[in-house]
């Protein structure tokens, strides 16, 4: 295959194809129903996430429409639904506070380019290194932040005083409570409770009733009938804006590189996790993680060009899609079209939705993100997993999402390495068969388990502390993984024993370890090349010959 042919095949792997829709003739009815359902469910979420991010409800809708279509066409999952998400809101709010709303489109494009590049470099499988307790701790922290972010909407009304509050959700919630307008709070809390009540009761009446949309409609109608002080979304455009590239400056772009990397990392993690979860919910076909990253990158770039926010795969909306019968990309495309119709036809009524009603939607959404059974399982499991879960959740709420994931991975990795290193052991064995004179001066030492940097010093100390032997046979046949530190420790063991006058024989070096042992110098540290054996009986016989020569009247220097 020529380089041009390979390049063409490589590019084709990331492009839409007929196979993306091969089941459409069989599933199109279910896809249409699922797309309509998800579109209705996504409307209040898109509006709410747009407002909570500090951008606008309009930006949330634009993101849901543009990113929803682009990710569906170019992404690697047949059923993934993309758009604004709670996790992205958590990251965007401090960026808006530090750099201003005008930078959101640019940072969205920058993050999209980074995610696209990650997919092109085939980094899609990297999410598999994130341990389950870290993912759940991350999710718990995000849920807590989304919940706390709604407190200002229920206490101070709109955005009037929100700018003076901290970008940390917990601190901002406390500040909002301290400056609350207590004549406004009952109205806002009442509106939120009505929406939450509708979301809880509607599924009991019929699973197909969109509780969030019903709740929003009820609250909006009540606010129109009753003279209330509740802040509303405000005027929305009755169409999509024309695409435009944001203004670039060297200093401004450089200052946004860090936030863009954070957004890109979050978008990649959340989208891949969502796609992986979706593939396990039903027989929707496999997903391509690299193509998914490319698709999500294109979606964020497109959203930024239209003035929207960064997009990710949305786990909740994707799950609704699958459970509603969505099986091909048509469902996700229809969901975006439904949202576009809301923009074109119902922008006026949508603008009259109270912000407190959206806060109710997001509060219950945050509550539902936390799976109590999962939390109990993790907390009752190994202490290391429980600790990683708790630490990740606390750091997520207190500091930063990406820092939380990194700390969680490091935390879990340290415990995993510690537990792995405990599997390394040193066992002193008896010589099988009829004892012979001098056998008490031969030590057969078996090294078990992984010999890595975390266990190398302990194995070295256990073996070099042994006394009373003039010949030591190191059995390597049960040795598992060995790294450079472990091989270096073996070299030190051989050299330390030889310096004491102890002859070292090595038995059973596995082929997978041989090159490393030769490179590090384990085998060249032996006194003689004949001190390397494949059979234990041969090693014992050689050891006995050493002992017999030392005990004989004509003892000579051993080999």
Secondary structure as GFF3:
##gff-version 3
##sequence-region A 1 559
A	DSSP	alpha_helix	3	12	.	.	.	ID=ss1
A	DSSP	three_ten_helix	18	21	.	.	.	ID=ss2
A	DSSP	alpha_helix	24	52	.	.	.	ID=ss3
A	DSSP	alpha_helix	57	74	.	.	.	ID=ss4
A	DSSP	beta_strand	82	83	.	.	.	ID=ss5
A	DSSP	alpha_helix	86	99	.	.	.	ID=ss6
A	DSSP	three_ten_helix	101	103	.	.	.	ID=ss7
A	DSSP	alpha_helix	104	120	.	.	.	ID=ss8
A	DSSP	three_ten_helix	124	129	.	.	.	ID=ss9
A	DSSP	alpha_helix	132	149	.	.	.	ID=ss10
A	DSSP	alpha_helix	151	155	.	.	.	ID=ss11
A	DSSP	three_ten_helix	162	164	.	.	.	ID=ss12
A	DSSP	alpha_helix	169	178	.	.	.	ID=ss13
A	DSSP	alpha_helix	182	205	.	.	.	ID=ss14
A	DSSP	alpha_helix	211	225	.	.	.	ID=ss15
A	DSSP	alpha_helix	250	255	.	.	.	ID=ss16
A	DSSP	alpha_helix	257	281	.	.	.	ID=ss17
A	DSSP	alpha_helix	289	305	.	.	.	ID=ss18
A	DSSP	beta_strand	312	313	.	.	.	ID=ss19
A	DSSP	alpha_helix	315	323	.	.	.	ID=ss20
A	DSSP	alpha_helix	329	345	.	.	.	ID=ss21
A	DSSP	alpha_helix	347	351	.	.	.	ID=ss22
A	DSSP	alpha_helix	355	369	.	.	.	ID=ss23
A	DSSP	alpha_helix	372	379	.	.	.	ID=ss24
A	DSSP	alpha_helix	383	398	.	.	.	ID=ss25
A	DSSP	alpha_helix	401	421	.	.	.	ID=ss26
A	DSSP	beta_strand	425	429	.	.	.	ID=ss27
A	DSSP	three_ten_helix	439	441	.	.	.	ID=ss28
A	DSSP	beta_strand	442	451	.	.	.	ID=ss29
A	DSSP	alpha_helix	453	464	.	.	.	ID=ss30
A	DSSP	beta_strand	471	475	.	.	.	ID=ss31
A	DSSP	beta_strand	479	482	.	.	.	ID=ss32
A	DSSP	alpha_helix	484	499	.	.	.	ID=ss33
A	DSSP	beta_strand	503	507	.	.	.	ID=ss34
A	DSSP	alpha_helix	511	520	.	.	.	ID=ss35
A	DSSP	three_ten_helix	523	525	.	.	.	ID=ss36
A	DSSP	three_ten_helix	529	531	.	.	.	ID=ss37
A	DSSP	beta_strand	532	533	.	.	.	ID=ss38
A	DSSP	alpha_helix	536	551	.	.	.	ID=ss39
###
